[in-house]
């Protein structure tokens, strides 16, 4: 990817990765992460539970880490 701020490009990239049976997408790329999250949410809403389980694990771990730091999620 050429830009950390291109949410549309990141969503397209995430879609292609999911179509190729990728198991994990980790992003740390500013606004581009919103595109990854959008694609993940779209697939979750279409019933792809494998993605949901991973997303739920990430959210749970993030909430736990934030509680330890005393920040809100």
CHARMM internal coordinates of N, CA and C (Angstrom, degrees):
IC EDIT
DIST 1 N 1 CA 1.4415
DIST 1 CA 1 C 1.5136
ANGL 1 N 1 CA 1 C 109.05
DIST 1 C 2 N 1.3105
ANGL 1 CA 1 C 2 N 115.80
DIHE 1 N 1 CA 1 C 2 N 148.59
DIST 2 N 2 CA 1.4534
ANGL 1 C 2 N 2 CA 120.58
DIHE 1 CA 1 C 2 N 2 CA -177.70
DIST 2 CA 2 C 1.5188
ANGL 2 N 2 CA 2 C 113.43
DIHE 1 C 2 N 2 CA 2 C -95.13
DIST 2 C 3 N 1.3256
ANGL 2 CA 2 C 3 N 117.82
DIHE 2 N 2 CA 2 C 3 N -15.02
DIST 3 N 3 CA 1.4534
ANGL 2 C 3 N 3 CA 118.97
DIHE 2 CA 2 C 3 N 3 CA -172.97
DIST 3 CA 3 C 1.5135
ANGL 3 N 3 CA 3 C 111.65
DIHE 2 C 3 N 3 CA 3 C -143.69
DIST 3 C 4 N 1.3278
ANGL 3 CA 3 C 4 N 114.68
DIHE 3 N 3 CA 3 C 4 N 135.80
DIST 4 N 4 CA 1.4583
ANGL 3 C 4 N 4 CA 119.70
DIHE 3 CA 3 C 4 N 4 CA 175.43
DIST 4 CA 4 C 1.5195
ANGL 4 N 4 CA 4 C 111.85
DIHE 3 C 4 N 4 CA 4 C -79.19
DIST 4 C 5 N 1.3262
ANGL 4 CA 4 C 5 N 117.63
DIHE 4 N 4 CA 4 C 5 N -6.93
DIST 5 N 5 CA 1.4594
ANGL 4 C 5 N 5 CA 120.19
DIHE 4 CA 4 C 5 N 5 CA -176.30
DIST 5 CA 5 C 1.5256
ANGL 5 N 5 CA 5 C 113.52
DIHE 4 C 5 N 5 CA 5 C -108.77
DIST 5 C 6 N 1.3204
ANGL 5 CA 5 C 6 N 118.49
DIHE 5 N 5 CA 5 C 6 N 2.00
DIST 6 N 6 CA 1.4739
ANGL 5 C 6 N 6 CA 121.86
DIHE 5 CA 5 C 6 N 6 CA -175.69
DIST 6 CA 6 C 1.5292
ANGL 6 N 6 CA 6 C 110.62
DIHE 5 C 6 N 6 CA 6 C -93.22
DIST 6 C 7 N 1.3347
ANGL 6 CA 6 C 7 N 116.23
DIHE 6 N 6 CA 6 C 7 N 89.65
DIST 7 N 7 CA 1.4682
ANGL 6 C 7 N 7 CA 121.52
DIHE 6 CA 6 C 7 N 7 CA -178.12
DIST 7 CA 7 C 1.5289
ANGL 7 N 7 CA 7 C 111.52
DIHE 6 C 7 N 7 CA 7 C -62.68
DIST 7 C 8 N 1.3300
ANGL 7 CA 7 C 8 N 117.96
DIHE 7 N 7 CA 7 C 8 N -37.91
DIST 8 N 8 CA 1.4640
ANGL 7 C 8 N 8 CA 120.98
DIHE 7 CA 7 C 8 N 8 CA -179.45
DIST 8 CA 8 C 1.5146
ANGL 8 N 8 CA 8 C 112.37
DIHE 7 C 8 N 8 CA 8 C -64.00
DIST 8 C 9 N 1.3164
ANGL 8 CA 8 C 9 N 116.81
DIHE 8 N 8 CA 8 C 9 N -44.63
DIST 9 N 9 CA 1.4568
ANGL 8 C 9 N 9 CA 120.92
DIHE 8 CA 8 C 9 N 9 CA 178.34
DIST 9 CA 9 C 1.5280
ANGL 9 N 9 CA 9 C 111.01
DIHE 8 C 9 N 9 CA 9 C -64.99
DIST 9 C 10 N 1.3279
ANGL 9 CA 9 C 10 N 116.13
DIHE 9 N 9 CA 9 C 10 N -39.75
DIST 10 N 10 CA 1.4631
ANGL 9 C 10 N 10 CA 120.13
DIHE 9 CA 9 C 10 N 10 CA 178.57
DIST 10 CA 10 C 1.5268
ANGL 10 N 10 CA 10 C 110.99
DIHE 9 C 10 N 10 CA 10 C -64.73
DIST 10 C 11 N 1.3332
ANGL 10 CA 10 C 11 N 116.95
DIHE 10 N 10 CA 10 C 11 N -38.29
DIST 11 N 11 CA 1.4689
ANGL 10 C 11 N 11 CA 119.86
DIHE 10 CA 10 C 11 N 11 CA 178.10
DIST 11 CA 11 C 1.5196
ANGL 11 N 11 CA 11 C 110.26
DIHE 10 C 11 N 11 CA 11 C -64.78
DIST 11 C 12 N 1.3202
ANGL 11 CA 11 C 12 N 117.34
DIHE 11 N 11 CA 11 C 12 N -43.07
DIST 12 N 12 CA 1.4692
ANGL 11 C 12 N 12 CA 120.91
DIHE 11 CA 11 C 12 N 12 CA 178.39
DIST 12 CA 12 C 1.5241
ANGL 12 N 12 CA 12 C 110.54
DIHE 11 C 12 N 12 CA 12 C -62.81
DIST 12 C 13 N 1.3112
ANGL 12 CA 12 C 13 N 116.55
DIHE 12 N 12 CA 12 C 13 N -41.55
DIST 13 N 13 CA 1.4599
ANGL 12 C 13 N 13 CA 121.04
DIHE 12 CA 12 C 13 N 13 CA 179.31
DIST 13 CA 13 C 1.5250
ANGL 13 N 13 CA 13 C 110.73
DIHE 12 C 13 N 13 CA 13 C -64.72
DIST 13 C 14 N 1.3229
ANGL 13 CA 13 C 14 N 117.00
DIHE 13 N 13 CA 13 C 14 N -43.99
DIST 14 N 14 CA 1.4697
ANGL 13 C 14 N 14 CA 120.94
DIHE 13 CA 13 C 14 N 14 CA 178.25
DIST 14 CA 14 C 1.5242
ANGL 14 N 14 CA 14 C 110.39
DIHE 13 C 14 N 14 CA 14 C -62.42
DIST 14 C 15 N 1.3262
ANGL 14 CA 14 C 15 N 117.42
DIHE 14 N 14 CA 14 C 15 N -40.46
DIST 15 N 15 CA 1.4580
ANGL 14 C 15 N 15 CA 120.90
DIHE 14 CA 14 C 15 N 15 CA 178.79
DIST 15 CA 15 C 1.5233
ANGL 15 N 15 CA 15 C 110.89
DIHE 14 C 15 N 15 CA 15 C -60.63
DIST 15 C 16 N 1.3218
ANGL 15 CA 15 C 16 N 115.96
DIHE 15 N 15 CA 15 C 16 N -44.64
DIST 16 N 16 CA 1.4725
ANGL 15 C 16 N 16 CA 120.00
DIHE 15 CA 15 C 16 N 16 CA 178.75
DIST 16 CA 16 C 1.5267
ANGL 16 N 16 CA 16 C 110.88
DIHE 15 C 16 N 16 CA 16 C -64.26
DIST 16 C 17 N 1.3166
ANGL 16 CA 16 C 17 N 116.65
DIHE 16 N 16 CA 16 C 17 N -38.94
DIST 17 N 17 CA 1.4620
ANGL 16 C 17 N 17 CA 119.72
DIHE 16 CA 16 C 17 N 17 CA 179.24
DIST 17 CA 17 C 1.5242
ANGL 17 N 17 CA 17 C 110.87
DIHE 16 C 17 N 17 CA 17 C -65.44
DIST 17 C 18 N 1.3447
ANGL 17 CA 17 C 18 N 117.09
DIHE 17 N 17 CA 17 C 18 N -44.90
DIST 18 N 18 CA 1.4641
ANGL 17 C 18 N 18 CA 119.95
DIHE 17 CA 17 C 18 N 18 CA 177.88
DIST 18 CA 18 C 1.5272
ANGL 18 N 18 CA 18 C 110.96
DIHE 17 C 18 N 18 CA 18 C -62.52
DIST 18 C 19 N 1.3205
ANGL 18 CA 18 C 19 N 117.02
DIHE 18 N 18 CA 18 C 19 N -38.59
DIST 19 N 19 CA 1.4700
ANGL 18 C 19 N 19 CA 120.97
DIHE 18 CA 18 C 19 N 19 CA 179.02
DIST 19 CA 19 C 1.5227
ANGL 19 N 19 CA 19 C 111.68
DIHE 18 C 19 N 19 CA 19 C -63.32
DIST 19 C 20 N 1.3225
ANGL 19 CA 19 C 20 N 116.24
DIHE 19 N 19 CA 19 C 20 N -25.19
DIST 20 N 20 CA 1.4630
ANGL 19 C 20 N 20 CA 121.45
DIHE 19 CA 19 C 20 N 20 CA 178.04
DIST 20 CA 20 C 1.5203
ANGL 20 N 20 CA 20 C 112.03
DIHE 19 C 20 N 20 CA 20 C -96.33
DIST 20 C 21 N 1.3364
ANGL 20 CA 20 C 21 N 116.10
DIHE 20 N 20 CA 20 C 21 N 20.15
DIST 21 N 21 CA 1.4697
ANGL 20 C 21 N 21 CA 123.45
DIHE 20 CA 20 C 21 N 21 CA 173.85
DIST 21 CA 21 C 1.5255
ANGL 21 N 21 CA 21 C 114.51
DIHE 20 C 21 N 21 CA 21 C 63.87
DIST 21 C 22 N 1.3209
ANGL 21 CA 21 C 22 N 116.46
DIHE 21 N 21 CA 21 C 22 N 33.11
DIST 22 N 22 CA 1.4523
ANGL 21 C 22 N 22 CA 119.03
DIHE 21 CA 21 C 22 N 22 CA 174.77
DIST 22 CA 22 C 1.5302
ANGL 22 N 22 CA 22 C 108.80
DIHE 21 C 22 N 22 CA 22 C -64.91
DIST 22 C 23 N 1.3114
ANGL 22 CA 22 C 23 N 117.12
DIHE 22 N 22 CA 22 C 23 N 144.88
DIST 23 N 23 CA 1.4581
ANGL 22 C 23 N 23 CA 121.35
DIHE 22 CA 22 C 23 N 23 CA -179.30
DIST 23 CA 23 C 1.5217
ANGL 23 N 23 CA 23 C 112.80
DIHE 22 C 23 N 23 CA 23 C -92.03
DIST 23 C 24 N 1.3154
ANGL 23 CA 23 C 24 N 117.26
DIHE 23 N 23 CA 23 C 24 N -32.98
DIST 24 N 24 CA 1.4579
ANGL 23 C 24 N 24 CA 120.81
DIHE 23 CA 23 C 24 N 24 CA -174.56
DIST 24 CA 24 C 1.5223
ANGL 24 N 24 CA 24 C 109.41
DIHE 23 C 24 N 24 CA 24 C -139.03
DIST 24 C 25 N 1.3248
ANGL 24 CA 24 C 25 N 116.37
DIHE 24 N 24 CA 24 C 25 N 134.44
DIST 25 N 25 CA 1.4555
ANGL 24 C 25 N 25 CA 121.91
DIHE 24 CA 24 C 25 N 25 CA 168.56
DIST 25 CA 25 C 1.5162
ANGL 25 N 25 CA 25 C 106.05
DIHE 24 C 25 N 25 CA 25 C -122.07
DIST 25 C 26 N 1.3050
ANGL 25 CA 25 C 26 N 116.36
DIHE 25 N 25 CA 25 C 26 N 118.20
DIST 26 N 26 CA 1.4577
ANGL 25 C 26 N 26 CA 121.43
DIHE 25 CA 25 C 26 N 26 CA 176.35
DIST 26 CA 26 C 1.5149
ANGL 26 N 26 CA 26 C 107.40
DIHE 25 C 26 N 26 CA 26 C -110.65
DIST 26 C 27 N 1.3007
ANGL 26 CA 26 C 27 N 116.62
DIHE 26 N 26 CA 26 C 27 N 126.13
DIST 27 N 27 CA 1.4619
ANGL 26 C 27 N 27 CA 119.03
DIHE 26 CA 26 C 27 N 27 CA 177.16
DIST 27 CA 27 C 1.5063
ANGL 27 N 27 CA 27 C 109.80
DIHE 26 C 27 N 27 CA 27 C -120.91
DIST 27 C 28 N 1.2941
ANGL 27 CA 27 C 28 N 114.60
DIHE 27 N 27 CA 27 C 28 N 146.42
DIST 28 N 28 CA 1.4612
ANGL 27 C 28 N 28 CA 122.19
DIHE 27 CA 27 C 28 N 28 CA 173.25
DIST 28 CA 28 C 1.5207
ANGL 28 N 28 CA 28 C 105.56
DIHE 27 C 28 N 28 CA 28 C -144.94
DIST 28 C 29 N 1.3210
ANGL 28 CA 28 C 29 N 114.84
DIHE 28 N 28 CA 28 C 29 N 56.71
DIST 29 N 29 CA 1.4558
ANGL 28 C 29 N 29 CA 118.83
DIHE 28 CA 28 C 29 N 29 CA -165.35
DIST 29 CA 29 C 1.5144
ANGL 29 N 29 CA 29 C 114.10
DIHE 28 C 29 N 29 CA 29 C -132.06
DIST 29 C 30 N 1.2975
ANGL 29 CA 29 C 30 N 118.10
DIHE 29 N 29 CA 29 C 30 N 45.34
DIST 30 N 30 CA 1.4546
ANGL 29 C 30 N 30 CA 120.00
DIHE 29 CA 29 C 30 N 30 CA 175.30
DIST 30 CA 30 C 1.5109
ANGL 30 N 30 CA 30 C 113.15
DIHE 29 C 30 N 30 CA 30 C 56.23
DIST 30 C 31 N 1.3201
ANGL 30 CA 30 C 31 N 117.21
DIHE 30 N 30 CA 30 C 31 N -134.45
DIST 31 N 31 CA 1.4596
ANGL 30 C 31 N 31 CA 122.01
DIHE 30 CA 30 C 31 N 31 CA -176.37
DIST 31 CA 31 C 1.5277
ANGL 31 N 31 CA 31 C 112.66
DIHE 30 C 31 N 31 CA 31 C -64.73
DIST 31 C 32 N 1.3179
ANGL 31 CA 31 C 32 N 117.56
DIHE 31 N 31 CA 31 C 32 N -25.55
DIST 32 N 32 CA 1.4634
ANGL 31 C 32 N 32 CA 119.34
DIHE 31 CA 31 C 32 N 32 CA 177.12
DIST 32 CA 32 C 1.5285
ANGL 32 N 32 CA 32 C 110.45
DIHE 31 C 32 N 32 CA 32 C -59.15
DIST 32 C 33 N 1.3240
ANGL 32 CA 32 C 33 N 116.83
DIHE 32 N 32 CA 32 C 33 N -30.54
DIST 33 N 33 CA 1.4529
ANGL 32 C 33 N 33 CA 120.60
DIHE 32 CA 32 C 33 N 33 CA 176.86
DIST 33 CA 33 C 1.5155
ANGL 33 N 33 CA 33 C 112.39
DIHE 32 C 33 N 33 CA 33 C -59.95
DIST 33 C 34 N 1.3246
ANGL 33 CA 33 C 34 N 116.86
DIHE 33 N 33 CA 33 C 34 N -30.20
DIST 34 N 34 CA 1.4643
ANGL 33 C 34 N 34 CA 119.67
DIHE 33 CA 33 C 34 N 34 CA 176.83
DIST 34 CA 34 C 1.5234
ANGL 34 N 34 CA 34 C 110.76
DIHE 33 C 34 N 34 CA 34 C -63.63
DIST 34 C 35 N 1.3239
ANGL 34 CA 34 C 35 N 117.25
DIHE 34 N 34 CA 34 C 35 N -35.77
DIST 35 N 35 CA 1.4586
ANGL 34 C 35 N 35 CA 120.44
DIHE 34 CA 34 C 35 N 35 CA 176.95
DIST 35 CA 35 C 1.5193
ANGL 35 N 35 CA 35 C 111.92
DIHE 34 C 35 N 35 CA 35 C -66.29
DIST 35 C 36 N 1.3270
ANGL 35 CA 35 C 36 N 116.10
DIHE 35 N 35 CA 35 C 36 N -40.87
DIST 36 N 36 CA 1.4666
ANGL 35 C 36 N 36 CA 120.28
DIHE 35 CA 35 C 36 N 36 CA 176.54
DIST 36 CA 36 C 1.5246
ANGL 36 N 36 CA 36 C 109.41
DIHE 35 C 36 N 36 CA 36 C -63.16
DIST 36 C 37 N 1.3244
ANGL 36 CA 36 C 37 N 116.71
DIHE 36 N 36 CA 36 C 37 N -44.72
DIST 37 N 37 CA 1.4683
ANGL 36 C 37 N 37 CA 120.25
DIHE 36 CA 36 C 37 N 37 CA 179.45
DIST 37 CA 37 C 1.5200
ANGL 37 N 37 CA 37 C 111.53
DIHE 36 C 37 N 37 CA 37 C -62.78
DIST 37 C 38 N 1.3274
ANGL 37 CA 37 C 38 N 117.93
DIHE 37 N 37 CA 37 C 38 N -39.35
DIST 38 N 38 CA 1.4554
ANGL 37 C 38 N 38 CA 121.24
DIHE 37 CA 37 C 38 N 38 CA 178.87
DIST 38 CA 38 C 1.5233
ANGL 38 N 38 CA 38 C 110.92
DIHE 37 C 38 N 38 CA 38 C -62.36
DIST 38 C 39 N 1.3193
ANGL 38 CA 38 C 39 N 117.07
DIHE 38 N 38 CA 38 C 39 N -45.68
DIST 39 N 39 CA 1.4724
ANGL 38 C 39 N 39 CA 120.20
DIHE 38 CA 38 C 39 N 39 CA 179.70
DIST 39 CA 39 C 1.5201
ANGL 39 N 39 CA 39 C 110.79
DIHE 38 C 39 N 39 CA 39 C -64.65
DIST 39 C 40 N 1.3305
ANGL 39 CA 39 C 40 N 116.60
DIHE 39 N 39 CA 39 C 40 N -41.07
DIST 40 N 40 CA 1.4595
ANGL 39 C 40 N 40 CA 120.30
DIHE 39 CA 39 C 40 N 40 CA 178.55
DIST 40 CA 40 C 1.5269
ANGL 40 N 40 CA 40 C 110.44
DIHE 39 C 40 N 40 CA 40 C -62.58
DIST 40 C 41 N 1.3294
ANGL 40 CA 40 C 41 N 116.83
DIHE 40 N 40 CA 40 C 41 N -44.39
DIST 41 N 41 CA 1.4675
ANGL 40 C 41 N 41 CA 120.96
DIHE 40 CA 40 C 41 N 41 CA 178.62
DIST 41 CA 41 C 1.5274
ANGL 41 N 41 CA 41 C 110.70
DIHE 40 C 41 N 41 CA 41 C -62.76
DIST 41 C 42 N 1.3228
ANGL 41 CA 41 C 42 N 117.92
DIHE 41 N 41 CA 41 C 42 N -41.89
DIST 42 N 42 CA 1.4704
ANGL 41 C 42 N 42 CA 121.04
DIHE 41 CA 41 C 42 N 42 CA 178.25
DIST 42 CA 42 C 1.5219
ANGL 42 N 42 CA 42 C 111.00
DIHE 41 C 42 N 42 CA 42 C -59.91
DIST 42 C 43 N 1.3118
ANGL 42 CA 42 C 43 N 116.46
DIHE 42 N 42 CA 42 C 43 N -42.76
DIST 43 N 43 CA 1.4661
ANGL 42 C 43 N 43 CA 119.85
DIHE 42 CA 42 C 43 N 43 CA -179.74
DIST 43 CA 43 C 1.5209
ANGL 43 N 43 CA 43 C 111.13
DIHE 42 C 43 N 43 CA 43 C -71.54
DIST 43 C 44 N 1.3148
ANGL 43 CA 43 C 44 N 116.61
DIHE 43 N 43 CA 43 C 44 N -36.12
DIST 44 N 44 CA 1.4609
ANGL 43 C 44 N 44 CA 120.72
DIHE 43 CA 43 C 44 N 44 CA 175.18
DIST 44 CA 44 C 1.5206
ANGL 44 N 44 CA 44 C 110.28
DIHE 43 C 44 N 44 CA 44 C -59.60
DIST 44 C 45 N 1.3272
ANGL 44 CA 44 C 45 N 116.38
DIHE 44 N 44 CA 44 C 45 N -46.74
DIST 45 N 45 CA 1.4607
ANGL 44 C 45 N 45 CA 120.83
DIHE 44 CA 44 C 45 N 45 CA -178.83
DIST 45 CA 45 C 1.5233
ANGL 45 N 45 CA 45 C 112.31
DIHE 44 C 45 N 45 CA 45 C -67.07
DIST 45 C 46 N 1.3370
ANGL 45 CA 45 C 46 N 117.17
DIHE 45 N 45 CA 45 C 46 N -20.14
DIST 46 N 46 CA 1.4585
ANGL 45 C 46 N 46 CA 120.20
DIHE 45 CA 45 C 46 N 46 CA 177.79
DIST 46 CA 46 C 1.5302
ANGL 46 N 46 CA 46 C 111.77
DIHE 45 C 46 N 46 CA 46 C -89.17
DIST 46 C 47 N 1.3529
ANGL 46 CA 46 C 47 N 116.62
DIHE 46 N 46 CA 46 C 47 N 1.79
DIST 47 N 47 CA 1.4591
ANGL 46 C 47 N 47 CA 119.91
DIHE 46 CA 46 C 47 N 47 CA 173.06
DIST 47 CA 47 C 1.5136
ANGL 47 N 47 CA 47 C 116.24
DIHE 46 C 47 N 47 CA 47 C 99.42
DIST 47 C 48 N 1.3042
ANGL 47 CA 47 C 48 N 118.87
DIHE 47 N 47 CA 47 C 48 N 14.63
DIST 48 N 48 CA 1.4617
ANGL 47 C 48 N 48 CA 120.72
DIHE 47 CA 47 C 48 N 48 CA 178.85
DIST 48 CA 48 C 1.5216
ANGL 48 N 48 CA 48 C 109.08
DIHE 47 C 48 N 48 CA 48 C -84.79
DIST 48 C 49 N 1.3184
ANGL 48 CA 48 C 49 N 116.16
DIHE 48 N 48 CA 48 C 49 N 91.21
DIST 49 N 49 CA 1.4642
ANGL 48 C 49 N 49 CA 121.31
DIHE 48 CA 48 C 49 N 49 CA -170.96
DIST 49 CA 49 C 1.5204
ANGL 49 N 49 CA 49 C 113.28
DIHE 48 C 49 N 49 CA 49 C -69.09
DIST 49 C 50 N 1.3207
ANGL 49 CA 49 C 50 N 119.09
DIHE 49 N 49 CA 49 C 50 N -27.50
DIST 50 N 50 CA 1.4647
ANGL 49 C 50 N 50 CA 120.60
DIHE 49 CA 49 C 50 N 50 CA 179.24
DIST 50 CA 50 C 1.5274
ANGL 50 N 50 CA 50 C 109.56
DIHE 49 C 50 N 50 CA 50 C -57.84
DIST 50 C 51 N 1.3270
ANGL 50 CA 50 C 51 N 115.78
DIHE 50 N 50 CA 50 C 51 N -40.75
DIST 51 N 51 CA 1.4505
ANGL 50 C 51 N 51 CA 120.48
DIHE 50 CA 50 C 51 N 51 CA 179.25
DIST 51 CA 51 C 1.5227
ANGL 51 N 51 CA 51 C 109.71
DIHE 50 C 51 N 51 CA 51 C -67.65
DIST 51 C 52 N 1.3146
ANGL 51 CA 51 C 52 N 116.64
DIHE 51 N 51 CA 51 C 52 N -41.67
DIST 52 N 52 CA 1.4643
ANGL 51 C 52 N 52 CA 120.69
DIHE 51 CA 51 C 52 N 52 CA 179.56
DIST 52 CA 52 C 1.5173
ANGL 52 N 52 CA 52 C 110.73
DIHE 51 C 52 N 52 CA 52 C -58.33
DIST 52 C 53 N 1.3112
ANGL 52 CA 52 C 53 N 117.21
DIHE 52 N 52 CA 52 C 53 N -45.27
DIST 53 N 53 CA 1.4529
ANGL 52 C 53 N 53 CA 120.07
DIHE 52 CA 52 C 53 N 53 CA -177.55
DIST 53 CA 53 C 1.5160
ANGL 53 N 53 CA 53 C 110.93
DIHE 52 C 53 N 53 CA 53 C -61.44
DIST 53 C 54 N 1.3117
ANGL 53 CA 53 C 54 N 117.44
DIHE 53 N 53 CA 53 C 54 N -41.94
DIST 54 N 54 CA 1.4517
ANGL 53 C 54 N 54 CA 120.88
DIHE 53 CA 53 C 54 N 54 CA 178.85
DIST 54 CA 54 C 1.5257
ANGL 54 N 54 CA 54 C 110.28
DIHE 53 C 54 N 54 CA 54 C -67.43
DIST 54 C 55 N 1.3210
ANGL 54 CA 54 C 55 N 116.86
DIHE 54 N 54 CA 54 C 55 N -45.75
DIST 55 N 55 CA 1.4511
ANGL 54 C 55 N 55 CA 120.85
DIHE 54 CA 54 C 55 N 55 CA 179.92
DIST 55 CA 55 C 1.5237
ANGL 55 N 55 CA 55 C 110.67
DIHE 54 C 55 N 55 CA 55 C -61.43
DIST 55 C 56 N 1.3172
ANGL 55 CA 55 C 56 N 116.99
DIHE 55 N 55 CA 55 C 56 N -42.37
DIST 56 N 56 CA 1.4647
ANGL 55 C 56 N 56 CA 121.00
DIHE 55 CA 55 C 56 N 56 CA 179.44
DIST 56 CA 56 C 1.5254
ANGL 56 N 56 CA 56 C 110.23
DIHE 55 C 56 N 56 CA 56 C -62.76
DIST 56 C 57 N 1.3147
ANGL 56 CA 56 C 57 N 118.00
DIHE 56 N 56 CA 56 C 57 N -39.72
DIST 57 N 57 CA 1.4597
ANGL 56 C 57 N 57 CA 121.82
DIHE 56 CA 56 C 57 N 57 CA 178.20
DIST 57 CA 57 C 1.5248
ANGL 57 N 57 CA 57 C 110.49
DIHE 56 C 57 N 57 CA 57 C -63.49
DIST 57 C 58 N 1.3169
ANGL 57 CA 57 C 58 N 116.52
DIHE 57 N 57 CA 57 C 58 N -43.69
DIST 58 N 58 CA 1.4612
ANGL 57 C 58 N 58 CA 120.47
DIHE 57 CA 57 C 58 N 58 CA 179.85
DIST 58 CA 58 C 1.5234
ANGL 58 N 58 CA 58 C 110.60
DIHE 57 C 58 N 58 CA 58 C -64.05
DIST 58 C 59 N 1.3229
ANGL 58 CA 58 C 59 N 117.48
DIHE 58 N 58 CA 58 C 59 N -45.61
DIST 59 N 59 CA 1.4617
ANGL 58 C 59 N 59 CA 120.96
DIHE 58 CA 58 C 59 N 59 CA -179.53
DIST 59 CA 59 C 1.5158
ANGL 59 N 59 CA 59 C 110.58
DIHE 58 C 59 N 59 CA 59 C -63.31
DIST 59 C 60 N 1.3261
ANGL 59 CA 59 C 60 N 117.46
DIHE 59 N 59 CA 59 C 60 N -43.91
DIST 60 N 60 CA 1.4577
ANGL 59 C 60 N 60 CA 121.19
DIHE 59 CA 59 C 60 N 60 CA 179.28
DIST 60 CA 60 C 1.5224
ANGL 60 N 60 CA 60 C 111.11
DIHE 59 C 60 N 60 CA 60 C -61.13
DIST 60 C 61 N 1.3270
ANGL 60 CA 60 C 61 N 116.88
DIHE 60 N 60 CA 60 C 61 N -44.87
DIST 61 N 61 CA 1.4618
ANGL 60 C 61 N 61 CA 120.35
DIHE 60 CA 60 C 61 N 61 CA 179.72
DIST 61 CA 61 C 1.5190
ANGL 61 N 61 CA 61 C 111.44
DIHE 60 C 61 N 61 CA 61 C -66.14
DIST 61 C 62 N 1.3308
ANGL 61 CA 61 C 62 N 117.58
DIHE 61 N 61 CA 61 C 62 N -37.43
DIST 62 N 62 CA 1.4682
ANGL 61 C 62 N 62 CA 120.64
DIHE 61 CA 61 C 62 N 62 CA 178.61
DIST 62 CA 62 C 1.5189
ANGL 62 N 62 CA 62 C 110.78
DIHE 61 C 62 N 62 CA 62 C -66.10
DIST 62 C 63 N 1.3311
ANGL 62 CA 62 C 63 N 117.08
DIHE 62 N 62 CA 62 C 63 N -42.62
DIST 63 N 63 CA 1.4635
ANGL 62 C 63 N 63 CA 120.11
DIHE 62 CA 62 C 63 N 63 CA 178.52
DIST 63 CA 63 C 1.5282
ANGL 63 N 63 CA 63 C 110.23
DIHE 62 C 63 N 63 CA 63 C -61.77
DIST 63 C 64 N 1.3205
ANGL 63 CA 63 C 64 N 116.17
DIHE 63 N 63 CA 63 C 64 N -42.20
DIST 64 N 64 CA 1.4663
ANGL 63 C 64 N 64 CA 120.58
DIHE 63 CA 63 C 64 N 64 CA 179.72
DIST 64 CA 64 C 1.5339
ANGL 64 N 64 CA 64 C 110.32
DIHE 63 C 64 N 64 CA 64 C -62.29
DIST 64 C 65 N 1.3155
ANGL 64 CA 64 C 65 N 117.32
DIHE 64 N 64 CA 64 C 65 N -44.76
DIST 65 N 65 CA 1.4495
ANGL 64 C 65 N 65 CA 121.09
DIHE 64 CA 64 C 65 N 65 CA 179.59
DIST 65 CA 65 C 1.5303
ANGL 65 N 65 CA 65 C 110.86
DIHE 64 C 65 N 65 CA 65 C -64.28
DIST 65 C 66 N 1.3076
ANGL 65 CA 65 C 66 N 117.33
DIHE 65 N 65 CA 65 C 66 N -40.20
DIST 66 N 66 CA 1.4599
ANGL 65 C 66 N 66 CA 120.63
DIHE 65 CA 65 C 66 N 66 CA 179.66
DIST 66 CA 66 C 1.5218
ANGL 66 N 66 CA 66 C 111.37
DIHE 65 C 66 N 66 CA 66 C -66.25
DIST 66 C 67 N 1.3207
ANGL 66 CA 66 C 67 N 116.88
DIHE 66 N 66 CA 66 C 67 N -38.50
DIST 67 N 67 CA 1.4707
ANGL 66 C 67 N 67 CA 119.43
DIHE 66 CA 66 C 67 N 67 CA 177.39
DIST 67 CA 67 C 1.5280
ANGL 67 N 67 CA 67 C 110.58
DIHE 66 C 67 N 67 CA 67 C -61.99
DIST 67 C 68 N 1.3318
ANGL 67 CA 67 C 68 N 116.72
DIHE 67 N 67 CA 67 C 68 N -40.46
DIST 68 N 68 CA 1.4596
ANGL 67 C 68 N 68 CA 119.81
DIHE 67 CA 67 C 68 N 68 CA 179.28
DIST 68 CA 68 C 1.5156
ANGL 68 N 68 CA 68 C 111.48
DIHE 67 C 68 N 68 CA 68 C -64.63
DIST 68 C 69 N 1.3366
ANGL 68 CA 68 C 69 N 117.28
DIHE 68 N 68 CA 68 C 69 N -33.14
DIST 69 N 69 CA 1.4606
ANGL 68 C 69 N 69 CA 121.49
DIHE 68 CA 68 C 69 N 69 CA 178.88
DIST 69 CA 69 C 1.5270
ANGL 69 N 69 CA 69 C 112.22
DIHE 68 C 69 N 69 CA 69 C -84.99
DIST 69 C 70 N 1.3391
ANGL 69 CA 69 C 70 N 116.26
DIHE 69 N 69 CA 69 C 70 N -11.88
DIST 70 N 70 CA 1.4506
ANGL 69 C 70 N 70 CA 120.16
DIHE 69 CA 69 C 70 N 70 CA -178.97
DIST 70 CA 70 C 1.5093
ANGL 70 N 70 CA 70 C 113.55
DIHE 69 C 70 N 70 CA 70 C 80.33
DIST 70 C 71 N 1.3438
ANGL 70 CA 70 C 71 N 116.56
DIHE 70 N 70 CA 70 C 71 N 24.20
DIST 71 N 71 CA 1.4609
ANGL 70 C 71 N 71 CA 120.27
DIHE 70 CA 70 C 71 N 71 CA 178.88
DIST 71 CA 71 C 1.5182
ANGL 71 N 71 CA 71 C 109.55
DIHE 70 C 71 N 71 CA 71 C -110.07
DIST 71 C 72 N 1.3062
ANGL 71 CA 71 C 72 N 116.26
DIHE 71 N 71 CA 71 C 72 N 162.92
DIST 72 N 72 CA 1.4485
ANGL 71 C 72 N 72 CA 121.03
DIHE 71 CA 71 C 72 N 72 CA 177.54
DIST 72 CA 72 C 1.5098
ANGL 72 N 72 CA 72 C 110.10
DIHE 71 C 72 N 72 CA 72 C -91.20
DIST 72 C 73 N 1.3081
ANGL 72 CA 72 C 73 N 116.37
DIHE 72 N 72 CA 72 C 73 N 151.41
DIST 73 N 73 CA 1.4635
ANGL 72 C 73 N 73 CA 121.75
DIHE 72 CA 72 C 73 N 73 CA 177.17
DIST 73 CA 73 C 1.4973
ANGL 73 N 73 CA 73 C 109.05
DIHE 72 C 73 N 73 CA 73 C -88.26
END
COOR INIT
IC SEED 1 N 1 CA 1 C
IC BUILD
